[in-house]
Amino acid sequence: MAFIKKPPVSVERTLHQQKPVSDLLDEYCRYVDCTADYVANFALRKMLARDPEYRKWKASQDTTKGNSPKSQSAAGRP
């Protein structure tokens, strides 16, 4: 198993931001010396992971579709 994993696939998407949010993003990018794409991806990933209502909804969606983590891991075992 490789120590360094392949980066996730990136897709292009256009978002319209409110001016104050866009300014905050630009300022934060300068502060951490990163791209806006990186900061936006990181912030969204962290925010969504910490939203209990979203996690509950996501779990119900996965269960409804039969894509729960338990069913996926069990499916790959003999």
DAWO-V619658 format. One record per backbone hydrogen bond with DSSP energy under -0.5 kcal/mol. CO is the residue of the C=O (numbers start at 1). NH is the residue of the N-H. If there is no record, write none. Layout:
BEGIN
<<CO,NH> <CO,NH>>
END
This chain:
BEGIN
<<3,5> <13,15> <15,17> <18,22> <19,23> <20,24> <21,25> <22,26> <23,27> <24,28> <25,29> <26,30> <27,31> <28,32> <29,33> <29,34> <35,39> <36,40> <37,41> <38,42> <39,43> <40,44> <41,45> <42,46> <43,47> <44,48> <45,49> <46,50> <48,51> <50,52> <51,55> <52,56> <53,57> <54,58> <55,59> <56,60> <57,61> <58,62> <59,63> <60,64> <61,65> <62,67> <63,66> <68,72> <69,73> <70,74> <71,75> <72,76> <74,77>>
END
